[in-house]
């Protein structure tokens, strides 16, 4: 859909009654390609080289999958990366910037997925989802009563939330039907013409 959440972490992940993961807090969501701000390790990694050196770079599949890797680490190991060693925030930033990640060795499949996310293996988030599903198919059995997520239905739900303004009025308008966009444009044009002609109307009324 062209958006990045930009605040993927354990506090913004919820489970519904069927143990489907639900994301919350879209206050930092932007379109792909905007500067990633207001974050820190272990949910993001500063760039060590290039024109954006010292920043977290532009939000993209690179930044989103890195956070997913840290979330998966939390799920597998029971704590955030380096949380068990009580590292300072500056030391944590330094280690991740130098790609000195925690030692892994609990589960071959999950460890591989974590490292793949941390090393920016996937060019798109769709490939992240595909690889996770493919490699974990035999790890956990799905109960018969488990409700499989309908991706097309979930996409429509997301678009409906955007239309209601979850990402602000500008993006809400972008996802409105075409007739509503024209109606909004016509209404804006009418108001604009009214404001332009208002001084002339006032002078006319005063003259009367």
Backbone as a ProteinNet text record, in pm:
[ID]
protein_1_A
[PRIMARY]
XXXXXXXXXXXXXXXXXXXXXXXXXXXXXXXXXXXXXXXXXXXXXXXXXXXXXXXXXXXXXXXXXXXXXXXXXXXXXXXXXXXXXXXXXXXXXXXXXXXXXXXXXXXXXXXXXXXXXXXXXXXXXXXXXXXXXXXXXXXXXXXXXXXXXXXXXXXXXXXXXXXXXXXXXXXXXXXXXXXXXXXXXXXXXXXXXXXXXXXXXXXXXXXX
[TERTIARY]
82.3	0	85.3	217.7	305.4	330.3	295.1	315.1	412.6	479.1	561.9	506.4	504.9	454.1	549.9	680.8	788.3	795.9	715.8	723.9	692.2	747.6	725.6	808.2	741.7	809.2	709.4	757.3	673.5	552.8	562.6	450.6	336.7	363.7	260.8	205.9	232.3	183.1	84	-35.5	-139.5	-185.4	-246	-301.6	-451.9	-524.3	-669.5	-706.8	-835	-879.7	-831.4	-792.6	-740.6	-589.3	-525.1	-379.6	-325.8	-407.8	-360.1	-294.2	-181.5	-108.9	-178.3	-199.8	-261.1	-166.8	-141.9	-57	-140.3	-81.7	-147.6	-55	-105.4	-28.5	32.5	-47.1	-1	38.3	72.1	104.5	230.2	318.6	443.1	445	334.1	327.9	346.9	421.7	444.9	447.7	456	476.9	622.5	645.6	780.6	871.1	993.2	1090.2	1109.2	1030.4	1047.5	1159.1	1215.7	1318.9	1260.6	1331.5	1289	1340.5	1248	1285	1217.1	1254.7	1190.8	1193.4	1307.4	1322.9	1461.4	1495.2	1626.9	1649.8	1772.9	1802.5	1725.9	1680.6	1706.2	1602.7	1518.4	1413.8	1459.2	1574.6	1629.7	1781.5	1849.8	1995.4	2044	2131.4	2188.8	2279	2279	2363.6	2507.5	2599.9	2740.7	2815.1	2754.9	2821.7	2717.9	2766.3	2676.7	2633.8	2556.6	2515.3	2426.6	2361.4	2274.1	2340.6	2472	2547.4	2508.9	2491.5	2457.1	2308.2	2226.9	2081.1	2026.3	1896.5	1833.7	1792.3	1819.1	1790.4	1644.9	1607	1470.1	1388.1	1265	1181.5	1148.7	1160	1141.8	1132.5	1139.5	1141.6	1263.5	1371.7	1493.1	1466	1404.6	1381.4	1271.7	1166.6	1056	1099.1	1175.3	1214.6	1316.4	1396.3	1489.6	1413.4	1307.6	1226	1156.7	1113.1	1050	1148.6	1274.3	1376.6	1393.6	1390.4	1404.1	1280.7	1162.8	1040.9	1045.6	1089.8	1101.2	1204.1	1312.7	1412.5	1347	1266.2	1197.1	1105.2	1037.2	945.5	1020.2	1136.8	1212	1293.9	1355.1	1448.1	1387.6	1270.3	1203.3	1246.7	1330.8	1374.8	1424.1	1435.9	1484.9	1634.2	1686.6	1829.8	1916.4	2006.7	2100.8	2032.7	1902.3	1834.5	1885.5	1931.3	1981.1	2118.5	2185.7	2319.6	2320	2201.4	2187.5	2281.6	2280.3	2361.5	2296	2379.4	2326.1	2271.1	2189.6	2132.9	2239.7	2344.7	2452.2	2529.5	2554.7	2626.9	2543.8	2413.6	2323.6	2324.2	2318.6	2322.9	2454.4	2565	2696.1	2706.2	2659.6	2670.2	2588	2467.3	2384.2	2439	2491.5	2549.2	2666	2743.9	2857.1	2815.7	2686.1	2628.7	2685.1	2704.4	2745	2619.6	2553.4	2426.7	2447.3	2345.3	2356.7	2378.7	2443.2	2463.8	2330	2313.7	2191.6	2223.8	2129.1	2153.9	2040.4	1920.9	1807.8	1726.9	1707.6	1627.2	1678.3	1717.5	1781.9	1695	1567.3	1480.1	1457	1418.5	1390.1	1516.4	1628.6	1754.1	1789.1	1764.6	1791.3	1703.3	1576.4	1485.3	1524.2	1566.2	1610.1	1729.3	1829.1	1948.8	1916.5	1826	1788.2	1727.7	1643.6	1583.9	1688.6	1776.4	1880.2	1979.3	1998.4	2094.8	2027.6	1900	1829.2	1830	1792	1791.6	1672.7	1559.3	1435.7	1415.6	1394.5	1371.1	1232.8	1136.5	1001.2	948.7	847.7	787	699.7	654.4	577.6	665.1	792.9	885	916.5	916.4	933	819.7	696.9	580.4	584.5	621.5	626.4	730.1	849.8	957.1	925.8	868.1	829.7	728.2	627.9	523.6	580.1	667.4	724	812.7	897.2	994.3	937.3	824.7	767.6	644.3	618.3	498.1	494.5	610.9	615.2	657.5	682.2	727.6	611.7	499.4	382.8	261	185.5	62.9	-46.8	-137.9	-247.8	-372.6	-430.3	-552.3	-664.7	-756.4	-865.8	-952.4	-967.8	-1055.1	-984.8	-857.1	-781.9	-838.5	-861	-917.4	-806.3	-800.2	-698.3	-729.6	-626.6	-644.8	-666.9	-772.4	-801.2	-731.9	-623.6	-542.2	-619.1	-703	-780.1	-880	-938.3	-1032.1	-960.7	-841.3	-764.2	-718.4	-686	-644.9	-760.2	-880.8	-997.5	-1023.1	-998.9	-1015.5	-916.4	-791	-688.4	-725.2	-773.1	-810.9	-928.4	-1020	-1134.1	-1087.8	-987.2	-933.3	-865.2	-794.3	-729.4	-834.3	-943.5	-1051.4	-1114	-1113.2	-1171.8	-1075.4	-949.2	-857.1	-750.9	-722.8	-624	-485	-457.6	-328.1	-337	-450.3	-465.5	-558.7	-607.9	-706.6	-655.5	-526.8	-475.7	-480.4	-430.5	-432.8	-573.3	-658.3	-797.6	-862.6	-832.3	-889.8	-835.8	-708.8	-647.9	-717.6	-771.8	-834.1	-986.1	-1039.3	-1183.1	-1222	-1347.9	-1393.3	-1375	-1367.8	-1339.9	-1445.7	-1573	-1679.3	-1666.5	-1615.9	-1600.1	-1483.4	-1379.5	-1266.7	-1312	-1394.3	-1445.3	-1535.2	-1616	-1703.8	-1623.4	-1516.3	-1429.8	-1362.9	-1315.7	-1249.6	-1347.1	-1471.5	-1571.8	-1605.8	-1617.3	-1649.7	-1536.4	-1411.1	-1296.1	-1291.2	-1321.4	-1320.4	-1427.8	-1546.2	-1654.2	-1615.7	-1557.5	-1515.7	-1407.9	-1313.3	-1204.6	-1258.8	-1350.3	-1409.1	-1489.3	-1556.7	-1634.6	-1544	-1430.6	-1338	-1274.6	-1245.3	-1184.7	-1281.5	-1408.5	-1507.5	-1564.6	-1524.8	-1581.7	-1554.3	-1430.9	-1407.7	-1497.1	-1516.6	-1602.3	-1746.7	-1791	-1927.1	-1946.1	-1843.6	-1852.6	-1863.6	-1780.4	-1786.7	-1924.7	-1980.4	-2112.1	-2217.6	-2211.7	-2308.2	-2295.2	-2169.7	-2148	-2201.2	-2186.3	-2232.7	-2383.9	-2451.9	-2596.6	-2638.9
-121.2	0	125.6	109	224.5	296.9	235.5	298.5	218.2	284.5	220	254	157.1	179.7	267.8	240.8	321	313.6	229.5	215.5	72	-22.3	-163	-202.2	-237.6	-287.6	-369.5	-429.5	-522.8	-455.1	-327.7	-260	-226.7	-232.4	-200.1	-323.4	-441.1	-565.9	-630.4	-657.2	-720	-849.5	-939.2	-1063.4	-1063.5	-1106.2	-1116.2	-1253.1	-1284	-1408.8	-1532.8	-1517.8	-1629.8	-1625.7	-1543.2	-1528.3	-1473	-1394.4	-1318.7	-1190.5	-1157.2	-1037.1	-912.7	-814.9	-688.1	-573.9	-485.3	-369.2	-252.7	-174.9	-56	63.8	181.2	305.3	339.8	405.6	445.7	593.8	648.5	789.9	829.5	734.4	764.4	708.2	656.4	598.5	706.6	674.1	766.1	685.3	754.7	686.8	640.2	542.1	490	601.6	607.6	705	827.1	837.1	949.1	916.5	1018.7	996.7	923.2	821.6	748	821.6	863.1	939.9	881.9	935.2	900.4	749.4	687.9	546.2	523.1	402	371.4	220.9	177.9	34.8	-24.1	-146.9	-247.5	-251	-148.1	-148.8	-85.5	-24.4	35.7	43.1	58.1	60.7	182.7	259.7	375.6	330.6	409.5	378.7	417.5	331.1	354.6	421.5	423.5	483.5	544	620	679	819.8	884	1023.3	1040.8	934.4	942.1	879.4	875.1	818.5	884.8	803.6	856	870.4	847.6	852	709.8	696.3	565.1	546.6	644.6	634.3	661.2	622.1	641.1	516.6	537	422.2	341.2	211	120	-21.3	-118.5	-258.2	-285	-211.8	-230.5	-198.9	-85.2	-44	-126.9	-160.8	-236.8	-379.3	-444.2	-581.5	-589.4	-484.3	-485.5	-492	-412.3	-414.4	-549.4	-608.7	-740.6	-843.5	-834.3	-924.9	-913.4	-790.4	-769.4	-819.1	-804.8	-856.2	-1008.2	-1071.2	-1216.5	-1262.9	-1189	-1221.2	-1220.6	-1119.7	-1108.6	-1229.7	-1273.1	-1385.8	-1517	-1532	-1657.6	-1662.8	-1549.8	-1550.2	-1494.6	-1433	-1387.5	-1252.3	-1182.8	-1047.9	-976.5	-845.9	-767.2	-793.4	-769.8	-789.1	-711.8	-781.6	-727.3	-681.1	-700.7	-658.7	-736.4	-857.7	-941.5	-898.5	-808.6	-763.4	-619.6	-556.3	-420.1	-320.2	-317.5	-221.8	-84.1	19	154.9	180.3	284.6	317.3	348	420.7	454.9	330.8	240.1	118.4	29.6	26.5	-52	2.1	134.6	196	162.3	168.5	141.9	-1.4	-95.5	-236.1	-266.5	-211.7	-237.7	-165.3	-44.9	28.1	-49	-116.9	-197	-339.9	-365.8	-496.8	-607.4	-572.2	-671.5	-718.6	-814.8	-861.9	-967.2	-988.7	-1090.8	-1229.3	-1314.4	-1452	-1524.6	-1602.3	-1678.7	-1828	-1906.7	-2050.3	-2127.8	-2073.6	-2141.2	-2223.4	-2171.3	-2242	-2207.1	-2308.6	-2285.7	-2202	-2234.6	-2164.3	-2021	-2002.9	-1868.2	-1783.1	-1842.3	-1767.1	-1719.4	-1804.9	-1766.1	-1651.6	-1653.5	-1545	-1414.3	-1421.2	-1301.9	-1237.5	-1319.7	-1266.5	-1212.7	-1278.7	-1231.4	-1091.6	-1068.6	-935.4	-833.5	-869.9	-776.8	-742.2	-834.2	-811	-764.7	-727.2	-667	-758.2	-883.2	-980.2	-960.6	-918.1	-913.5	-776.4	-772.7	-643.4	-584.8	-667.9	-620.4	-690.5	-629.1	-690.5	-809.6	-812.2	-927.6	-1052.4	-1036.9	-1150.5	-1191.2	-1095	-1128.2	-1220.6	-1179.7	-1259.4	-1396.9	-1401.5	-1528.8	-1622.1	-1571.4	-1655.5	-1704.1	-1615.7	-1656.7	-1771.1	-1755.5	-1857.5	-1988.3	-1977.6	-2097.6	-2176.7	-2106	-2175.1	-2220.4	-2162.3	-2201.6	-2290.5	-2334.6	-2414.1	-2540.3	-2604.2	-2729.6	-2712.1	-2587.9	-2565.2	-2575.9	-2516.7	-2517.3	-2561.7	-2649.7	-2695.2	-2592.9	-2578.7	-2483.1	-2555	-2515.9	-2581	-2570	-2666.7	-2667.4	-2543	-2490.8	-2375.3	-2243.8	-2250.2	-2128.6	-2061.1	-1932.3	-1856.9	-1802.5	-1851.2	-1806.6	-1663.2	-1581.1	-1440.6	-1426.6	-1357.8	-1326.1	-1194.2	-1199.1	-1080	-972.1	-1012.4	-911.7	-842.1	-918.1	-860.1	-766	-806.6	-722.9	-594.6	-604.4	-484.2	-385.1	-435.5	-348.1	-283.9	-360.3	-305.6	-192.2	-212.3	-108.2	16.9	-3	111.5	186.9	112	176.7	261.9	212	288.9	416.3	406.8	525.3	625.7	576	664.7	738.3	674.6	736.9	834.6	840.5	941.9	894.3	762.8	714	768.3	802.7	859.6	1007.8	1070	1212.5	1240.9	1365.6	1402	1392.7	1420.7	1418.2	1277.6	1179.7	1042.1	985.5	1035.9	991.5	1025.7	1144.6	1187.3	1103	1063.7	985.2	851.1	796.2	664.3	672.1	791.2	805.8	769.1	732.7	707.6	832	811.4	921.1	1030.1	990.9	1091.3	1180.1	1123.2	1203.3	1299.6	1258.3	1348.5	1469.6	1443.2	1553.2	1645	1585.6	1664.9	1753.6	1696.3	1773.5	1887.5	1857.6	1960.5	2072.4	2034.2	2134.9	2222.2	2159.5	2234.6	2331.5	2283.3	2369.7	2487	2459.5	2565	2669.6	2623.5	2715.7	2806.5	2747.2	2826	2926.5	2882	2969.6	3089.1	3064	3173.8	3267.9	3210.9	3293.1	3386.2	3333	3414.8	3523.6	3489.7	3589.3	3705	3670.4	3775.1	3843.8	3798	3854.8	4004	4054.5	4199.4	4281.4	4235	4307.2	4307.3	4195.7	4187.5	4283.3	4289.6	4378.5	4523.2	4561.7	4699.6	4730.3	4631.8	4649.9	4669.9	4589.3	4601.5	4736.5	4780.6	4910	5024.6	5011.6	5115.8	5125.3	5011.2	5013.4	5080.2
0	0	0	15.4	6.8	137.1	250.3	380.5	465.3	558.5	659.3	797.2	885.6	1020.7	1099.9	1089.2	1150.2	1302.4	1363.7	1509.5	1550.7	1474.1	1505.5	1626.7	1733.6	1852.2	1933.6	2037.6	2114.3	2177.6	2212.1	2278.3	2182.7	2053.1	1953.4	1883.1	1939.8	1882.7	1979.3	1930	2010.6	1943.8	2021.7	1969.6	1990	1886.3	1902.4	1958.2	1960.6	2019.3	1947.1	1819.5	1740	1727.4	1810.7	1810.3	1678.7	1611.7	1496.7	1546.8	1489.4	1530.2	1476.2	1562.1	1522.9	1560.9	1465.9	1491.9	1544.2	1633.1	1685.8	1672.7	1708.4	1712.5	1576.3	1492.8	1360.4	1357	1472.6	1481	1405.1	1378.7	1307.3	1166.2	1119.9	985.6	879.1	776	663.9	535.2	425.1	298	289	206.5	185.7	133.9	187.1	137.5	225.3	334.7	426.8	526.6	588.3	688.7	808.5	855	973.2	1096.6	1182.7	1301.7	1425	1540.3	1667.3	1694	1669.8	1698.2	1754.1	1783.8	1840.1	1832	1860.5	1867.7	1987.8	1979.5	1876.2	1763.8	1753.4	1650.3	1519.9	1520.5	1399	1413.2	1301.9	1302.6	1224.8	1285.8	1217.4	1102.6	995.5	881	912.4	874.3	905.2	790.2	672.5	555.8	463.3	365.2	267.2	304.2	217.3	241.3	363.7	407.7	526.1	649.1	648.1	759	891.4	993.8	1125.7	1149.3	1044.2	1059.7	1042.6	1063.7	1042.4	896.6	814.5	673.1	639.3	520.2	472.4	501.7	545	579.4	454.7	468.7	355.8	409.5	319.5	363.5	451.3	426.5	508.2	654.9	680.4	819	885	809.4	866.7	901.8	812.1	839.9	952.6	970.2	1082.1	1214	1224.6	1345.5	1363.3	1252.7	1259.2	1313.2	1270.5	1322.9	1473.5	1524.2	1668.8	1744.8	1682.7	1745.5	1752	1642.4	1641.9	1743.9	1758.9	1861.7	1999	2025.8	2154.9	2176.7	2071.4	2082.6	2108.6	2048.9	2061.1	2189.9	2226.4	2339.5	2468.3	2460.1	2581.8	2631.9	2557.3	2596.1	2471.4	2479.8	2367.1	2346.5	2227.6	2204.2	2302.9	2368.7	2467.5	2596.3	2609.4	2732.3	2853.1	2830.2	2940.9	2989.6	2914.5	2955.1	3004.9	3008.6	3062.1	2994	2862.6	2788.1	2789.9	2790.7	2782.9	2643.3	2631.8	2502.1	2398	2437.1	2343.9	2300.7	2395.6	2362.7	2271.6	2295.6	2211.5	2068.6	2055.4	1922.7	1852.4	1927.5	1867.8	1817.9	1899.8	1860.8	1735.6	1729.7	1612.7	1490.5	1509	1395.8	1336.3	1420.9	1375	1342.5	1346.8	1315.1	1405.1	1530.9	1631.1	1703.9	1643.5	1695.3	1804.8	1888	1993.2	1933.7	2011	1966.8	1959.7	1853.9	1834.3	1838.7	1884.8	1890.9	1954.9	1946.9	2011.3	1912.7	1791	1692.5	1553.4	1477.9	1349	1254.7	1244.5	1150.5	1195.4	1321.2	1369.9	1372.8	1411.2	1412.1	1271.1	1171.6	1033.9	988	1028.4	992	1059.6	1184.3	1256.7	1186	1154.6	1088.7	949.8	879.5	745.9	753.3	853.7	871.8	912.6	1002.4	1048.2	937.4	844.3	735.5	606.9	614.9	501.1	378.3	399.4	291	196.9	251.2	172.6	107.7	-23.6	-90.5	-64.2	-26.5	2.8	127.7	190.9	308.6	268.9	144.9	97.4	98.5	65.7	69.5	212.8	304.5	446.5	490.4	458.7	496.7	431.5	303.5	230.7	291.6	318.1	370.3	512	593	728.3	721.9	636.3	625.1	570.6	470.9	408.4	504.8	577.7	662.8	796.8	836.8	966.8	949	826.7	800.5	886.3	902.8	977.4	1123	1164	1301.3	1399.7	1364.5	1453.5	1375.4	1433.3	1368.4	1391.5	1296.9	1306.1	1354.1	1466.6	1515.2	1413.5	1417.3	1322.6	1333.1	1456.6	1474.4	1443	1403.9	1373.3	1249.3	1258.1	1146.4	1057.8	935	840.5	797	794.3	758.1	608.1	570.9	431.5	398.7	319.7	294.5	220	124	50	142.7	233.2	328.7	424	470.4	562	493	363.9	289.7	282	255.1	249.3	385.2	492.3	627.1	651.7	607	623	543.7	420.5	338.7	400.3	463.4	529	646.3	720.4	833.3	783.9	670.4	614.1	569.8	508.4	464.7	582.6	699.8	818.1	885.8	835.3	884.9	980.3	987.2	1082.4	1052.2	923.8	885.8	852.8	885.1	861.3	744.6	735.3	632.6	489.5	466.4	328.7	270.6	348.7	299	299.6	388	388.2	254.4	203	75.1	-40.5	-33.1	-141.4	-160.3	-54.5	-62.4	-73	-98.3	-116.5	-260.2	-283	-419.9	-506.5	-636.7	-728.9	-720.5	-706.7	-701.9	-579.1	-468.9	-347.7	-360.3	-433.3	-457.7	-538.7	-643.3	-725	-642.9	-555.3	-470.7	-376.8	-321.4	-231.6	-308	-431.8	-512.6	-548.3	-583.7	-619	-499.2	-382.4	-261.2	-227.2	-240.4	-212.3	-309.4	-437.1	-538	-509.6	-467.8	-435.5	-319.3	-214.7	-98	-137.8	-224.4	-267.7	-345.7	-437.8	-515.2	-425.5	-327.9	-235.4	-155.6	-108.8	-30.3	-115.7	-242.5	-330.8	-356.3	-376.1	-408.7	-285.2	-165.2	-43.4	-26.9	-49.1	-34.5	-126.7	-252.4	-345.9	-297.6	-241.3	-189	-72	13.4	130.4	85	-15.2	-64.7	-125	-194.1	-253.9	-145.8	-40.2	68.3	139	159.3	226	139.8	7	-84.7	-80.2	-63.2	-52.6	77.3
[MASK]
++++++++++++++++++++++++++++++++++++++++++++++++++++++++++++++++++++++++++++++++++++++++++++++++++++++++++++++++++++++++++++++++++++++++++++++++++++++++++++++++++++++++++++++++++++++++++++++++++++++++++++++++

